[in-house]
Amino acid sequence: MDFHESNFLNRKWRACFAQAIVCLLFLASATTGCVLPGKKQPGPDAHTSPHMGANVAAITPVTVPPALGKASLHADPNFMPPTGSGVVAIKPAAVRDGKASERDEFKPLIEAATKMDRFSFSCKSYTYKETYDRPDGRIAKTIYHYNAAKPPAERRAMVLLHNSPPTEKQKNAIAEGALKLYGKKKKRKEWIKALEANIKHGSCHMEALGNVLKYTFLTHHRSDYKFNRFYIKNEGYGVRQERRIEYMVDMSTGDLVDYKTIFCDGIRVRDTAGVELELLEIRRTFSHAPDCEMPLSTTYHVRLRTAAPVAEDGAKAEGAITGIGRDFKKVTCYDDRLRVDIGEGEVIGME
């Protein structure tokens, strides 16, 4: 081997070594604060979202029922499932060419989401209490009774609005808002549509935790989030960023019992006082009774923090909005009460 050939090989070896280093650096920088269960966690010096905490901890795998057909699935190369057979990894490509409802793995979740759509758009009465624990330490409460059997302007009877009984001006504004919404076409499959988008665009882990099936999606497709505007200024926010979405289905009843969205970097919102905040997490839980169409209660929890630091060390203040729905009862819809069944008519006075 002459000098030129040796020098060429050395340069080639050094180039390969440099490429390997670049690849390793790229893989290290790709780690984010939002990960699926079982994915290798970043070290203490790596960049992670400070609000994620225990939400990204790996979960000990358990046995998945054979009926779920995990043997026919292929693990997503974008993440590493834990050792064992307790986690099923489903790639987006596995469902894009066919209907999600045709996959046995998703059927319990699809059936639970369908039940949620029936509940969401059913005519009901209930009591709702919402509390805003502001980042500055102050607390605001709103309480109202809702009854779909009443005319649109009277359906929401406010008891408290921001700690005080509502004024006539506030009552009129709420009634006018209800009248504007009345008659507008509503999407009757919001839960199913959101689930279909998560299945289509996100990677999914499914695991059995006792009698509960947990589905975890990691996705970044665009989605709209709506608020009732008691404490969040705008009603809707369009979001297109990485987020982790979790569904938990109780297999003993087939009901959805927990639904959570974790925003990896937070989304910017403003409260009604004009304070700019970062929305970190939205969680809804449902308590069900056997053979009961309506849940016993529902909870709605939003975790927030200030967008700007409030201390010299850069710390941000956290807040939360918590809503509790109780006393759910099925009622006859207002429109159905107005409907009259007309029988056979008899013509008179025409002779």
Summary of the structure (lengths in Angstrom):
residues: 351
radius of gyration: 26.3
end to end distance: 122.5
largest distance: 123.6
contacts: 940
relative contact order: 0.13
helix: 27%
strand: 32%
